[in-house]
Each structure stands twice: as structure tokens, then as C-alpha cells.
Amino acid sequence: MNTSKPRLTVATLASASLLVAACGNGGGDDGDTTTLRAGTIYDPSVPVVECGLEELANSPELEEVGLEIEVFASAQLGGESELLEQASSGELDIALGIGSVVASTFGIPGPAMFEAYYLYDSVDDVERVQDTDVAEEIWQTVEDEANLVSMGTPWLYGERHIFGSEPITGPESMNGTTLRVPNTDISRDSADALGADVATTEYDELFLALQQGVVDVAEAPLPNINAESFDEVSDYVSLTRHLITTHGVLINADIWDGLSEEQHDVLSEQTDELAASVAECLEAEEQEALDEWAEAGTPEVIEDVDRDAMADLVQELYSDGYEWSDDYVELLEELGEQ
């Protein structure tokens, strides 16, 4: 993992309001610098921040074209939906957006498809999906309706797995099990299709909910399970790999239009390059979590999971009845041909 110390500003909401973004300076030829404010809900140690936004803030290439990034981490400026709304309105310049949250925040169905369980078999599949005409059309709709432009390749948040007091080996072990998921339509529908009892406990209340048995299991990437100490209140981590989540790196469309073509190019190139950096950091932290649990002997890692049976249930659900079902089926067929 990159251990350099990029420039990460941890400011209060009050001081954030004093920041001025002088947009459209034509690349800084007259010595001016355009400051772009980026907000995220995640702690600075999470790969999309540490190896993504922090590195973007420290990019000499951006400095050369008169751009600087001011990063506000740890939900200082609000929750994920609030950050997206702020970026849409121009109160904030850049926000990270998971597809399902973009969909629920702005009432745009398409991006939710990126959060469909078992659409992807691998990280390579995520990249293939983002390179399709379907994905391009979805992000164009987000630009048209939410005033947000997706800059370059979305960044990986990670492969999500199920953890908690119950081992999950297939659909039969989901029956009667209370699964905590994010409070979005696609997440609730997915859990229900697997036969789980659905809970939407707030993320910051999840540790206590697991500890007290309010929920049996939850789902997240391995580094998050480790970093948030969820492993301390979990007997099992089941490698379901039911979803590979990405964040679009989204910039206010009016701000984007005010930047020069050179600044567009550099921002897009840096976002693309950092997608690989984020993925490398994530892979290293996943292995670190597995190694720690193996050494400690807890939680028990369940590798033998009937993913095919679980995939059949949710793929049947998504293939009909959603506005994006036809696109979903098309992508499944395209990925299956790879």
C-alpha cells in the first residue's frame, strides 16, 4: 500500500463554507489555482480515500494544470446522499457515489443495476461492464438528470461478503436469518430474494446490533469488516462475494464545463490511473484481514459457499420487472461470452 502522506484536509463544515472554488482558470496559466472540494463518508484509511482521493489531492499533474483537490473525509459534510445532493447543486464539487445510492437519491433507476447481486464474477467483469454502451448511457442519464459527470473509471469499494453469528453456505442458510443491508431498493430486494429477513440498521449502529443479536448477519468488504472491528462480534465470515461495489467519481457538471479541456484530460487520466491504485490497495487489505483472522483463529472463514444457487435466485429476480432488466440480461449474456 502506498504510504506517502498526501495533502488531506480534515476541516469542519463551518470552515468548508469559506472555501472558494475559482473555476475555469484555463489551466492556471495566469498563476491562479482552481480548488475543487471533494467529500466522502469514509475514513481516510479506506482504500477509496487513502489510495484514491488522497492521491488525487497530491497529484503533481493536477497542480501543473492549475487544479487542487480539498478533501473532506469521514462524513464531515454529511451522509452519502447528502454529499451527492451537494455535488449536484454545486455546494460541493466532487463526491463518490455508489450506483444504488445515486439511483435512490435522484430517482434514476439505471445506476442501481451496478449494485445487482451476482452480476459480476470478478473485478475484471466490473471493468467490462463499465466499458459497455449500457454503462455509458446510464452515466449520461446521471449527467442529464442529476448534473453530475462521471470522471474516468469508477473506483472499487470491494467484494462484499456476509459476516455475523451465522455461517452462510447457500440460500438454505439464509432462511430465517436477519441480514442487515443498506436502505436502498436494490439491496432490500436482493436480500429478500435470497430468503433473508431484511434489516436496514444504520451503519454506525451495526456493531451494537450484531453484538446484541438485533441482526444475525451483515455484509461488507473484508477490509471494512476488519477496520470497523465487526470481526470482534462475528463468529463467521462467509465468502459469498455476492456484490462487487464501485464508486463513481462524480463532479458537478457546471464546474466540469467551466474547466479547460486540458484540465478535463488530466482529471480523467488521473481518475483512471488511480482506479488501479485503489484496486491494489484493496487487494492488499483483503489479504491482511484474512491473514489476521487465520492467525487469531476467529472469526471462522467459510469458503464453501454455493454461489451458483444464490446467483440463480437473484438473477431470476432482476431479469424481469425492473426498468433496467433488459440491459441487465444483455450484460449477463455479454459477460458470459467472455
Secondary structure, 3 states (H helix, E strand, C coil): CCCCCCCCCCCCHHHHCCCCCCCCCCCCCCCCCEEEEEECCCCCCCHHHHHHHHHHHCCHHHHHCCEEEEEECCCCCCCHHHHHHHHHHCCCCEEEEEHHHHHHHHCCCHHHHHHCCCCCCCHHHHHHHHCCHHHHHHHHHHHHHHCEEECCCCEEEEEEEEEECCCCCCHHHCCCCEEECCCCHHHHHHHHHCCCEEECCCHHHHHHHHHCCCCCEEEEEHHHHHHCCHHHHCCEEEEEEEEEEEEEEEEEHHHHHCCCHHHHHHHHHHHHHHHHHHHHHHHHHHHHHHHHHHHHCCCEEECCCCHHHHHHHHHHHHCCCCCCHHHHHHHHHHHHCC
